[in-house]
Amino acid sequence: MIRKFGLIVLLYLSIPVAFAQQEPMQEQDTPESAAAPSPAAEAAPKAPEKRMKYDSNNQAFRDVAKEFRCPTCTGLSVLESDAGFSIQIKEQVQEQLSLGKNHDQIVDYFVQRYGAWILREPPVKGFNALAWIVPIALLCLGPIVIWLAVWKRRVKADNHGVRSSAVILQEMQESLKRMKRENG
Amino acid sequence: MFANQGFFLILLGFICSFYGFVAAILAAFWRHRRLYFSSKLALTVTSLLVISASGIMIYSLFQRDYSLAYVMKNSSNDLPQLFTLTAFWSSLEGSHMLWLTLMTIVGTIAAWSHSKDNEHIMPYVLASIQAVICWMLYLAWTHSDPFLANLPAPPNGRGMNELLQNGYMAIHPPMLFTGYTCLVVPFAYSIAALCYGDITEGWLKTIRRWTLVSFIFLTAAITLGGRWAYVELGWGGYWAWDPVENSSFMPWLMATALLHSLLVQDKTGHLKRLSLVLAIAGFFMTFFGTFLTRSGVVSSVHSFAESPIGPNYLMYLAALMLISASIFAFRAPSILPSDTEKVWGVSRESALVVTQFLLISFAAIVLIGTLFPIVSEWLTKQRISVQAPYFNMFAPWVGLGIIFGVAVGNLLRYGSPAVPHGKRIVLSAIVFAIPLTVALVYFGDVMHTATTKNLIAQLVGLYLASWAIGCLIGDLYYRFADIRFKYVLFFKRNLGYFGGWVSHLGILIAIIGFLGNYRGMEHVQTVKAGDSWTYYGLRFEFQASGVESRQNQNATNFTAPVKVYRGTEFLYDMAPAQSLYPTKNQTFTEVAIEGDFWHDVYLVLADYDKTDGKRATFKLYINPTVRFVWSAIVIICIGGIIALFDRYRGNKSRDVVAGEWETSI
């Protein structure tokens, strides 16, 4: 009897999983990427007891929902996706909203529950901050480095590609000095 | 039926290309002319063998020969003709096969169409090309064998991926792979120049032409991919910064940077080594991107080991990088610098360097963003996501730099800080941009959905892009005026400049189009049949007939007819649908897109009452200036094609005439 009941419960629990797999994998860009194991298998949210109706036109809801990634797709937010897990996350967002939480609190709640993975961009913390620092440094320091290189080169020559007479004179004087020193 | 024959052809091709590779290397070392011809013939034979193998594959697809595993997995009896053909590249083994076929064709063309001056570096070119082909053939008969048998043959196949049953997917992959493969020629010529020890005459001309062809194909292919995503996936956008998209975008950035670097090399003789590095890196990126997306490494480091393709690709890429880098390290000093002194003052070459910096750092950012989840998971054991918001944070700044680079760079002249008519052009462009921006803001309805933050970004972006367009137009005008409007003379001598001009105009229009993404609108509505709803001044009427089932080739479409009115004026008949394919028990969205030049009305049938079809949920997107992007890309490609016809007039770098053959038979 107990075993039968357990089976039924298992079956019941597997419904959302099966549902998620049956969903059209619309977001999969290529057939090959579909082969990737769904990361949602680990982060699968438990099916909520009663389904929260969410209103996709509600701005507060949209602002929160677009922060989270769709667990089964490759590049979309849950807002843009109608895969099973996205719908569940959207329902949870609605639930949290109806509890009166604000945007940041809900984001924190989801990060605690699913890890930073649920966010669509890396958090600016620890090692992940590098993802932000490196590009910014690249974009800001790159021109400076080029500028310095340009600055160094520019004094050597005038605008027509010929080394200016001042530079040549200076070089000659330097080498004269050096020769004097070397010859004593 | 042809499993063995196909496999045999590929194996033969592998042996043949391996021979060609060895022969080319020996020919290079011994400077042996006949061996060089032999290698060239080997490449030609390889290409014939591979083309035959592809022919067999296509024949089997049309014969519905399910004794081939690939045919069984990717097609079914109900497939229409076109998609039976495109099933060829609808999955890993087949797209490899397509890539391989195009690679051999491009290689053969490059081998036979070289200029006379380059004959003595051709053995190195052949060796590089055939090394790549040889490896791809190795992969084709080991880990990604398209001719795997599947016996006994089942009566029906599993069917092609439904999302790929779309006209855009028929042309996107061949174009993308053509763009990828064309980059093998600059790569091979760079390796050849390094091995030979100098840049030969005609080297730049060849590389420039192939890079330009690759640029055109890649531009078109990336856009077609975006267009496919737009009409097929139904999430309302065309670019999601998905790893697959990124991996096609990085070679494009590299190829574009290479084009600009070749320009500097052409006019001043500098940046030779940068051109070599970019040519090698661009080619490397094509395989690297494929490795990232096909090995499963992007989705998770753990899925990497599951596919045998992954480790093989990794070894290949490591070898490619190691060999290229060591050749570069040992041989780069032999590439002589230009005999003109370096002048990096205020001049066009400096502007080109800045442009290259922007393109390369954008490629680096895209690469970091694509790789970061893997690195982070590997180092911190914690999974994170890097998606669109991350890339969208940096893209506008690069775009800003590109706008300035295009506007100012085109006004500058080589080797001189004097900017003829510069002040006048810049000032009149500032005035010219005002009415253009006002028109864009008015017709594009910028004020409608703007929040303060993106309103400023949009206004600044639109104004600067308009200003840059003004600068471009002014520059062209004064170039005409300087030769007293002798257009024939101008176009005879300046097609390269004019092609670039058109492409730059296209880029600016595309940027104006991208800015529309800031003000996209989305609305979800559930209505009963016969009811209507109003959004953005448009009235959408779900017809009383409800959801109808229609047959469309092999798919059954459940179509929800919607009529769109503005006030009482009838605008569009739209038919968003969900389609059901015979091979899979799930539905796919079929988007309906209508609209004018300024706004796309994008309607998705999200859900409907399956019992009587009298109630449906629609997702409505109003996408501004999407058509700007499509037309801009067409303009960019036209610019590229114009530049292809440029008559090449030699370059300023100190090129050498290559030596003689040792055996002159």
Boltz contact constraints between the chains, C-beta under 6 A:
constraints:
  - contact:
      token1: [A, 24]
      token2: [B, 586]
      max_distance: 6.0
  - contact:
      token1: [A, 24]
      token2: [B, 588]
      max_distance: 6.0
  - contact:
      token1: [A, 26]
      token2: [B, 233]
      max_distance: 6.0
  - contact:
      token1: [A, 29]
      token2: [B, 242]
      max_distance: 6.0
  - contact:
      token1: [A, 29]
      token2: [B, 244]
      max_distance: 6.0
  - contact:
      token1: [A, 30]
      token2: [B, 244]
      max_distance: 6.0
  - contact:
      token1: [A, 31]
      token2: [B, 91]
      max_distance: 6.0
  - contact:
      token1: [A, 31]
      token2: [B, 161]
      max_distance: 6.0
  - contact:
      token1: [A, 32]
      token2: [B, 92]
      max_distance: 6.0
  - contact:
      token1: [A, 32]
      token2: [B, 294]
      max_distance: 6.0
  - contact:
      token1: [A, 36]
      token2: [B, 296]
      max_distance: 6.0
  - contact:
      token1: [A, 36]
      token2: [B, 299]
      max_distance: 6.0
  - contact:
      token1: [A, 36]
      token2: [B, 303]
      max_distance: 6.0
  - contact:
      token1: [A, 37]
      token2: [B, 303]
      max_distance: 6.0
  - contact:
      token1: [A, 56]
      token2: [B, 524]
      max_distance: 6.0
  - contact:
      token1: [A, 57]
      token2: [B, 523]
      max_distance: 6.0
  - contact:
      token1: [A, 57]
      token2: [B, 524]
      max_distance: 6.0
  - contact:
      token1: [A, 69]
      token2: [B, 385]
      max_distance: 6.0
  - contact:
      token1: [A, 69]
      token2: [B, 387]
      max_distance: 6.0
  - contact:
      token1: [A, 74]
      token2: [B, 242]
      max_distance: 6.0
  - contact:
      token1: [A, 75]
      token2: [B, 240]
      max_distance: 6.0
  - contact:
      token1: [A, 75]
      token2: [B, 242]
      max_distance: 6.0
  - contact:
      token1: [A, 75]
      token2: [B, 387]
      max_distance: 6.0
  - contact:
      token1: [A, 76]
      token2: [B, 235]
      max_distance: 6.0
  - contact:
      token1: [A, 80]
      token2: [B, 235]
      max_distance: 6.0
  - contact:
      token1: [A, 116]
      token2: [B, 384]
      max_distance: 6.0
  - contact:
      token1: [A, 117]
      token2: [B, 383]
      max_distance: 6.0
  - contact:
      token1: [A, 117]
      token2: [B, 384]
      max_distance: 6.0
  - contact:
      token1: [A, 117]
      token2: [B, 385]
      max_distance: 6.0
  - contact:
      token1: [A, 120]
      token2: [B, 385]
      max_distance: 6.0
  - contact:
      token1: [A, 120]
      token2: [B, 387]
      max_distance: 6.0
  - contact:
      token1: [A, 120]
      token2: [B, 389]
      max_distance: 6.0
  - contact:
      token1: [A, 121]
      token2: [B, 389]
      max_distance: 6.0
  - contact:
      token1: [A, 121]
      token2: [B, 390]
      max_distance: 6.0
  - contact:
      token1: [A, 122]
      token2: [B, 384]
      max_distance: 6.0
  - contact:
      token1: [A, 122]
      token2: [B, 386]
      max_distance: 6.0
  - contact:
      token1: [A, 127]
      token2: [B, 380]
      max_distance: 6.0
  - contact:
      token1: [A, 128]
      token2: [B, 376]
      max_distance: 6.0
  - contact:
      token1: [A, 128]
      token2: [B, 384]
      max_distance: 6.0
  - contact:
      token1: [A, 131]
      token2: [B, 372]
      max_distance: 6.0
  - contact:
      token1: [A, 134]
      token2: [B, 368]
      max_distance: 6.0
  - contact:
      token1: [A, 135]
      token2: [B, 365]
      max_distance: 6.0
  - contact:
      token1: [A, 135]
      token2: [B, 394]
      max_distance: 6.0
  - contact:
      token1: [A, 138]
      token2: [B, 361]
      max_distance: 6.0
  - contact:
      token1: [A, 142]
      token2: [B, 357]
      max_distance: 6.0
  - contact:
      token1: [A, 142]
      token2: [B, 361]
      max_distance: 6.0
  - contact:
      token1: [A, 150]
      token2: [B, 344]
      max_distance: 6.0
  - contact:
      token1: [A, 153]
      token2: [B, 342]
      max_distance: 6.0
  - contact:
      token1: [A, 153]
      token2: [B, 344]
      max_distance: 6.0
  - contact:
      token1: [A, 154]
      token2: [B, 345]
      max_distance: 6.0
  - contact:
      token1: [A, 157]
      token2: [B, 341]
      max_distance: 6.0
  - contact:
      token1: [A, 157]
      token2: [B, 343]
      max_distance: 6.0
  - contact:
      token1: [A, 159]
      token2: [B, 416]
      max_distance: 6.0
  - contact:
      token1: [A, 159]
      token2: [B, 417]
      max_distance: 6.0
  - contact:
      token1: [A, 161]
      token2: [B, 340]
      max_distance: 6.0
  - contact:
      token1: [A, 161]
      token2: [B, 341]
      max_distance: 6.0
  - contact:
      token1: [A, 161]
      token2: [B, 343]
      max_distance: 6.0
  - contact:
      token1: [A, 161]
      token2: [B, 415]
      max_distance: 6.0
